[in-house]
Amino acid sequence: MDYMFTQGFLGTRAPLFMDVVTLIVAVLPLLVYGAIVLARKKFYKAHGFVQNIIFVVSVIVVGYFEYGVRVGGGFDAFIKGSGVSHTYASIVLGLHVIIAIVTLFYWSVTIFQANYQFLKKSLPGPKSNSHKILALKTFLGIVCTSFSGIWVYLLLFVY
């Protein structure tokens, strides 16, 4: 797994795994929005399939990221060489982690409820309104997680 720590491709001092994860995090809101468009066009099975795939891949990416961070020495190892203060970067990282955890919770609930309700034939249907509300919260969380993750990347490897 040494390849994970070779020089990344984004032109920063970040290791390869950070560049890969950051790129995925950056496009995640666009992918999820694309899946939402499928639902708006009434392609409900495709919407559900795509959302499930995006969710599973995202969980795998988070696992890959966590492994890389732990093996790479954690936050303290990555903050070395940054021009921003440890305290400021820690606060931004803490904010990002809180947003990401809350978002993962909402996303998990949205996915599992939607799969159950789809099987019970209440989606689309009587549960559509509550699904849309939960899904909107999830999507906003994904957008905020993406922006805050990019912010952390910039603080650690660009500034």
C-alpha positions, 0 to 999 in steps of 0.5 A: 500500500506504499503507492498511497503515499506517493506524490499526488496528481493535483500538484500539491504536497498531498499524497496520492490517496488524499488527491483521490479522495479529494477529487471524489469528494469534490464531484460527489455533490454533482453525482448525487444531484445527477441521481436526484434528476433521475427521480425528478424525471420519474426514473425511480428505479434508476434513481434508487440504484444510482443513489445506493451505488454512490452511497456504498462507494462513498463509504468505501472511499471514507474507509480508504481515507481513514486507513490512509490517514491512520497509516500516514501519521494522522492530522499532526503528520499532515499539518506539518509543512502547512502555513496555517496554524495548527489551531485554525486547521484543527477547528476547520477539521473539527467542523468538517468531521461534525458535518460529515458525521451528521451527513453520514447519519442522515444519508444512511437513514435516507438510503435505508428508509427509501429502500424499505419504503420502495419495497413496501410500495410507499415510495413513490407514493405516500412517503414521497414528501417525507423522503424529499425532506430528508433527502434535501437535508442529506444533499445539503449535508453532502454539499457542506461536507464536500466544501469543508473537505476541500477547505481542509485539503487546501489548509493542509496541502496548499496554504 
